[in-house]
Amino acid sequence: MKFIMSERITENLVRELLKSKGFYSNKNITVEEQSSSFKNINELLKTSSKSGKDNKGFPEFIISSTDFPSHVIVIECKKDIKNHESQNLDKPKDFAVDGALWYSEKLARKFKVISIGVSGQSKSSLKISVFFQDNHKTSALRLKTRSEKPVEEFMSFNDFVPTSDYDPVVSKKRLDDIFIFSRQIHNYLREHAKVSESQKPLIICGTLIALKDESFRKKYKFLKPKDLSDQWFNAIKREIFSSKMPNLKKENILNSFIPIKDHPKLNKKSKKFSTGALYELIILIDENVFPYIKIYKDFDVIGKFFSEFLKYSGGDKQSFGIVLTPHHITNLFVELSELSEKDVVVDTCCGTGGFLVAAMQSQISKVSTQSQKDHIMENNIIGAEDFPEMFTLAAGNMILRGDGKANIYQGDCFDEKIITNLKSHKPTVGFINPPFAQKDEDLHELEYVKNMLSLLTKRGRGIAILPMSCVIIPSKIKHELLEKHSLEGVLSMPNDLFYPVGTVTCVLVFSANVAHSKNKETWFGYCKNDGFRKDKVLGRIDYYNKWNEINKLWVDSFLNKKVIKNFSLMKKISGDDEWCAEAYMETDYSQLTEKKYNKTVKEFLKHLIDIE
């Protein structure tokens, strides 16, 4: 029996793919075929016939969503993969991709268009090409992931949008905008809301969670000031209690927001704000922060606000040694660990969850189906946090990023019950930025590293960022670490990495539960220049866009144990040795100037004062 090819078969396959990605089950998404009920779309397509005549034409599928009103998806189908795309993409009548781009050109006058060409007669042979045309750009470009791979499959609408909206230059600008906005919000909360320092990050977190509730997001602008805080709180409650996060004491999390709900200044009208301070705050966050939660899924927005507020509350001197890890370093950890979608990641003092957010997004980007993503969120992300406020922020972060499916425990990572719980997940990768020890505390940062490594499976990868003083002074703990774990590499970090906090740090990479052989050589990297510079408003920023290339050099050099003059070397070490590149590198006197010499002496004297 001869198989007859039909475009209807291709269209049916597309319908099945759309169903599998939730397009038909989401009430906010409208899937239309060869027509549109929307006036603005019809207006744009009124002269879009592919025959060249001055009348309407429509793609096989046109998809819109009330969640993303600026975006539209068009799909064109052809039965034969020979008619997938032409060489010059200029034959819309005969080729699937060309046709999709034809309609994209029309719609891009008002929309951001994701155009998809599909050809083939079976699921296994189906060919899919995806393009994106911004309404501010002249032509469509092939849609790529952040790792520069062409998208050749269907995503959910929620995944298509951040993928299409991601642009390294635009991304940097938008994140810079968030940095500036975090400072504006700090001033707003101080001057008009009168909330305490500990409440500031909670009100940001709570508002983002409340805006996630569709009912609240639609009606908050119409609520009276006296009703707004109750509805804000109820929206948070609904989101927390609908989350699937195990081990979460939901009442404890919710209780963190009660003092804000009952705060007298937030709920009253004032001469400046007739609608109340809380209303104005929600508007600001809704317009300036909430849209980017879905787009920049690997960026810890809540952590950024926390870090900004920390600057005005005494920095690390009054914050129990809490110094949150910069965004580009959380992603560096992911790459140094060669994280796969099968790894189970643990952070034993996770703060706001920056490492976990980066790990989750990296793993999710490596899979395609929703069931795979759900598995990652439910099984692969493990954290613990002792401080109640920080735990609330971490849990809120997971609710915002992964529908609250991650495993976050509240408690001290040295507590036997917490250790048992964390170990039960059999983590293969550990990331940690432990609290930097205060002068009156006995608990050493390396104790946190020992604790984290003890949780990992054999040869699991454990990575920590620590003050340099921990690794250059001989200590019993360094010997204990090498007796049980293998030190693979140490990266000396930029001196001002945690600016305005002045602690000089390094990154240690271990293979867990494999003793460090006496004959083993460890890789040391002098990673003092990450391309960032200090800005009075934005803090440390990648001003000249150098980080991507520098990051590649660091990661490639470590993974391949490369020896590069004045940058990296291999060295046998013991617990008595200094674990840093500076101790073993040959000094390049040709670069020495009096100015650099004086600067280095001053930094060394400051370092000696800090470790006293």
N, C-alpha and C positions, 0 to 999 in steps of 0.2 A: 504494500500500500504506500502510495506516494504521499509524503508529508507536504502539506500546503502551508506556506508561510502567510501570516496575517498580522497586520498592525494591531488588531484587537487583542491578539495574544500578548503582545508587548505591553499594551495598556493594562491588561489584567495583571500582568506581573508587577507593573508599577503600583497598581492599587494595593496589591498584597504587601509590597515593601512599605508603602505609606501607612497601611494598617499596623504593620509590625513596629513602626516608629511612633505610633500614637497620634497620627494626623487626624484620624476619623473619630477617635475617642475623646479628644480634647475639645470641649465646647467653645473654646476661644478661637479655634482654628476653622477656617472655611475653605473647603476643597471644592473648586468648581471645574467643570469640564467643558471646554470649547465655547464658553460664554462667561459672562460675569454679571452679577447683580449690583455691582458697585459703580456708581456714577463716575467717580474719578478715574477708575480703570478703563471704563468704556470710552471716556473722553480721550484718553491717551492712545487707545487702540483703534480709534475711528478711521484711521488711514493706514492700517497695518496689514492689509492683505498681501500675502506672499506672491500673489500673481502679478503684482505691480499695479493693480487697479486701485482707484482711490476709494476704497471701502474697507469695512471692518474685517479683521482677522483675529483669531484666537488660538492660543496654544492648546495642546491636549489637556493640560492641567494648569490651573492658576490658583495659587494658594496664598491666603493672607491670614494674619493673626492679630487680634486686638491687643495681645501682649507686646507685639512688636509692630506698631502701625506704620513704621517707616520702611519696613521690609516686605517684599513679595517674592514668591517662588514661581517660576514658570518651567514647565516640563514639555519637551517635544519628543515624540517617539518615532522610530522607524523599525520595520520588521527585520531588516537585514543589516548585519554589522558592517557590510560593505558601504552602507549609506550612513555611517555613524558621523563622520565629519569630513569636510573637503579640505584640500590642502590650504586654501586661502580663506576658509570659513565664510565664503561669500555666495553660497547656493542654498538659501533658506528653504526652497521648495523640495529639494532632493535629499538633504542631510539633516539628521536630528540635531546635532550641535549648532549648525548654522541657523536652523529654524529657531532654536531657543534664544540664540544671540540676536536674532532679528527682532523678536518681541522685547528682549531686554533693552535694546536701543530705544524703543518707544517708551517703555515704562520708566526708564532711568531718568526721565525728565523730572519726575516727582518722587520716585522710590529708589531704595537700594535693592537691586535685583539679584537674586540667586537663580541662575539659569542652568538647567540640566538637560543634557541630551542623553537619550536612552535608546539602545538598539539591541536586538536579539530576540530569540524565541524560547529560551529556557533560563531558569534561575542561574544555572552554572555557566552559561555562555553570555549572559547579559553584560553589555558594555555600558559604562556610565561615566560621563564627563561632566564636571561641575565648574561653572564660571561665576564670577561676581563682578557686578558693575555698580560702583558707588554713584549716587546721583550728583556728585560733584566732579566726577571724572569723565573723560571723553570716551573711553573704551573699556570693554570687559576684560578681565584677567582671569586666567585659570586659578581656581580656588585651591589654596594650599594650607596645610597644617602649619603650626609654629615651627615644626622641624623641617619645613620646606618640601614636604611630600604632597603630590597632587591628591586632592580628594576624589576618590573614585567609587564612592558608595553613598547610600542615603543615610542621612543623620536625622535626628529629631529636629523640629523647628528650633527648640531651645539650644541645640548644639550648632546648627547651621549659622545662627546669628553671631555668636561670639567668634566663630571661626572666620566668618566673612568680615566682621568688624575689626579683626586684629590686623594691625599694621604697626611694625616696630616703631616708626617715627610718631604716628598718631598715638600709639600706646604710651610711649614715653611722655608725650605732652599731657595726655589725660591723667596719668599717674602723678605727674608734677602738679596738675590742677588739684588733685585730691590732697597732696601734701600742703599746698597753700590753704586749701579749704579747711584742713584740720586745725590750722592755726587760727583761722577766722572763727571756727566753732568754739575753740578754747576761749577766745575773747568774749564771744556771745554768751557762753555758759557762765563765765565769771561775772560779766556785767549785768546780765538780765535774768538769768535763771537762779543764780546764787546756790548752785549745787556744790557738794563737797568734791574734793579731788578724786576720791574713790568712786563717786557716783558718775563722773563725767564719761568714762568709757562705757559704763553700764547703760547710760541713757542712749548712747549711739547704738550699742548692740541691741538694746530693746526696741528702738525705733526701726532698725533694719528688719528685725524679726517681725514686728507688727506690720510693716509694709509688705512683707511676704504673704500676709493674710489678704486674700483678694477682696473680701467683704470690707475690711477696714480701709484698704487702699482706695476703694471706690467712694466711700462715704465720709472719710475723715474731714474733708473740706467743708462739709455741711453740718458738722456737729457744733453744738454750743460749747464754749470753754469749760463749763462746769461738768459736761458729759465726756469731754475728750479724753481725759486721763483714764477714766474707767474703761472706755472703749479701747484705748491704747493697751491697757493692761489685759483686757479680755482677749484681744487679738494675739498678744504674746502667749497667753495661756493656751489658746487653741493650737497655736503652732508647736508649743512645747509638748502638749499632751497628745498631739497627732504624730509626733516624731516617733521613729522606731528605734531610737537609740537605747540599747540594753544597758543595764547597770546604772542608769541615770535616775537619781532621786529628783523627780520632776518638781515636787513641791519645794524642795530646797532651792532649785534654780529659780522658780517663780517668785519665791520669797525675796530674792535679791532685788526684784523690781518694785516691791511694795513701797519702800521709802520714797521712790521717785514718783510713783502714782499719787502718793499722799502729800507730796511736796507743795506747800502753800504758794510759793512764788510761780510755779509752773502753770497753775490752773486759774490764776486771777488775771482779769483785764488790767491793763496799765495805761498810762498816758501814751507810752510809745507803742504798745501792742494791744489794740482793742480786742483782738482775738486770743490773747494770752501768749506767753512765752513758749509753751509746749507746741502750740499750733505752728508758730513761726519756725521752730526747730524742725518739726516734721516736714514742713514744706522744703526747707533748705536741704535736708538729707534726701528727701524723695527726688529732688531735682539734680543734686550734685554728687550723690554717692550711690544710691540704690540701683540706678541703671547699669553701673559698672560691676556690680556683684556678679551678674550673669556673664559678663564679657571677660573680666579678668579673674578667672576662677582660681588661678594659682597665686594670686596676690592677697596677702592677709591685711585687708582694709582695716579691720577692727584693731589689729596689732599696730598698724600705722598710727591710728588715733591714740591708742594707749601710749605709744612711744612719745608722741608729740605732747600729750598732757603731762607725761613724766618729766619732761624738761622743765616744767614750771612748778614741780613739787619737790625739788631738791635733787633730781637725778638719782644716781645710784646710792647716794648717801642716805636717802630716806625711803628706799624702795626695796629693802631686803635683798639687795644685790641683783634685782631683776633688770636685765638689759636684753631687750628683744633683738633677735637676730635680723640683720638687714635682708631684704627680699632676695637680692642677687646671691647671697650666701646660702640661703635655704635651698635655692635651685642648684647651687654648686654642690651641696651635699648629695642631692639626688643624682647628679651626674657622676660624682666620685664613687658612689655606691653601685653604679651600673644597675640602677633599680629596674626590675622587670614587673610586669603586671601580676606575677605570682608571689612576689615578696610580701611578707607581713612586716609592717613598719611600726616600731614602738618609739615613743618619746616619753621618758619617765618624769620629766618636769616640763610639760608642754607649753606652759604660758598661755598665750592666746591661740596656740595651735598652728603657728607659722610653718613649722617643718611638716606637720601633718597635712596642711592644705597643699603645700608644694608636692608632697609625695602622692596624695590622692589624685591631684590633677594630672601628674605625670603618668600614673598607672591608667587612669581613665582614658587618656589620649592614646593609649596603646591597644585599646579594645574597641569593638564596634557595636555590640548588642547591649540592650538595656539590662539584660540578665547578668552579663559580665560586669557591667558598671555597678549593679546592685551588690554583686558578690564582693567587689573591691571595697565598697563603702561599708558593708556589713562585717567583713572578715579581715581586711588588710590594714586597717588604720586603728592603732591602739595608742592610748595616751593616759597619763596620770598627771594630776596637778593638785598640790596641797592647799594653796591659798584659795579660799572660797570665791573671792571676786574674780580671780584669774580663771578658776574652773568654770564659772558662769560664762565668761567670755569665750573660752575654748569650746564649751558645749554649744553656745550660740553660733559660733563660727561653723561648727559641723552641721547644725540645723540649717544654716543659710546655704552651705555648700553642697551638702549631701543628704538632705532630708532627714538629718538626725539619725543616721544609721551606724555611725562609727562607735567604737568602744572606748569611752573616756571614763576613767575612774577618778573619784575625788579622794585624795589621801596622800600620805607621805610615801614616797617610792621605797623607803627603807623598812616600811611596815611589812611584817611577814604576810599578812593577808593580801596586801596590794601586790607583793612579789609573786605570791601564788597565782593570783588572778592574771597578772601580766604574762607570767610564764606559760600559763595554760593555752595561750594563743600561739605558742611556738614561733615567736618573731624571728625573722631572718636578717633584719636590718634594724639598727638602732641609731637615732639621731638625738643629740642632746646639746643644749646650751645651759649648763647648770647655773644656779644662782652663784654669782661671784662672791666669795667668802667675805664676810664683814670682819673687821679687826678683832671683835670680841667673840668670834665664833671659832669652834674647834673643827667643825666639819669642813674637810678639804674638798675642793672641786674634783680631785681625782677619785674620791670615794664615790661620787656620783657616776663616774666613768666605770669603775669596777662594778657597781650595782647594775648599770645598763648592760654591760658586756655579759654579766652572769645570766641574763635573761635570754640571750640569743642562742640559736642552734649552733652546732659545731660549724666553724668557718663562716658564721654569719658576719656581716660587715657592720662594725660599730664606728661611728664618726662623732667627734666632739669638738666644740670650740671652747678654748680655755684661756685664762690669762697666761702670758708667756712665763710668768714667775713659777707656775706649776711644773714646768718641764725643764727649767735650767738649773734648779736646785736639787741636789741629791736627796732622795727621800725613800723611806721604807715602802711607801705605796707604789712608787715606780718599779721597784723590784718585784713586788707582789703582782703587779700588772703583767710583767714580762714572764713570770712563772706560769701564768695561765693563758695569756693572750699574746698574739704576735703583732708587733707594731709595723705596719706596712709603709706608712708615710707620715710626714709632718709638713704642713704648709705654714710658713711664717706670714701672718696677715698684715695688711697695711696698719701703720701705727694709729691712725685716726679712724679706723673702721667703725667704731661705736660712737663717734663724735655726736654730742659734746662730751660724752664720758671718755676719759683719757686712758682707759685700760688697753695695753698692747696685748694682742692675742695671737693664738696659733690654732690650726686645725689638725687634729690627730685622727688617723685612720687605722683601725685595728681589724685583724681577723680574730674572731672570738673563739675562746675555748680550744686554742691551739697554741701550745707554749712557744715562746720566742726562742728559736735556736741561736746558740752562741755564734754560729757561722753565718747567720742570716744578715743580709744587708738591708737597711731601711732607706727609703727614698726621702730626701729633704729638699724642699723647694723654697726659694727666697721670693715669696709672692707678695712683695711689698707695694706693688703698683697695680691697682685694679682699674685704673683709668678714671676713677671718680675724683671730683674736687669739691671743696667745701663752699657752700653758698649760704649767705646770711639768712635767707628766707627758707630755702628748700633743704638745708642740711647738706649731706654728701650726695652728689648726683653724678650720673654718667654724662657729663656736660658735652663731651666730644664724641659720644657713641663708640667708645673704645672697648667696652666690657665684653661684647660678644667674642671678639677675636682673642682678647686676653683670657677669657674663660676657656676657650678651645685649647689654648696653649697649656694652661694649668692642668686641665683634665687629661689631655693627651699625654703630657709629660709624666704625670703620675701613673696613669694606667699602663703605660708602656715603659715605665722606669727609665726615662731618658736622662742622660747626663748632659747638661748644657752649661757652658762656661758662664760664670757669674749669675747663674740662675738655679741650677739643681745639681745634686750629687748623690751618690750611694755611700752608706757608711754603716759599719758594724757598731752597735751601741749596747750599753748595759744600763742598769738602773742608776749607776753613778754618773753617767755622762749627761751632757746637755743635749736635749732633744730639740735642736733647732739648727737650721742651715747656717746661721751666722757664726756658729762655733767652729765650723769646718771649712768655710769658703775662703779661698785666697783673696786677699784684699787687692782691689784694682786701684792702685794709687794714681793712675793716669786721670781718673775722674775726680780726684780730691781737690777741693778748693778750701780756702780759709772759711768762707761762709758755711759750707757744708760741714766742716770740722766743728765749728762753734755750735751749729744747730744740733749735731749728733751728741756733743758733750752735754748740752742742756737737756736733751731728751734722756740721756743716760742718768743724769743726776735726778731728774724727775722720777725716773723708773726706780732708782734706789730709795727715794723717799716713799714711793707708793708701796714698796714691799716691806718697809720697816714695820 
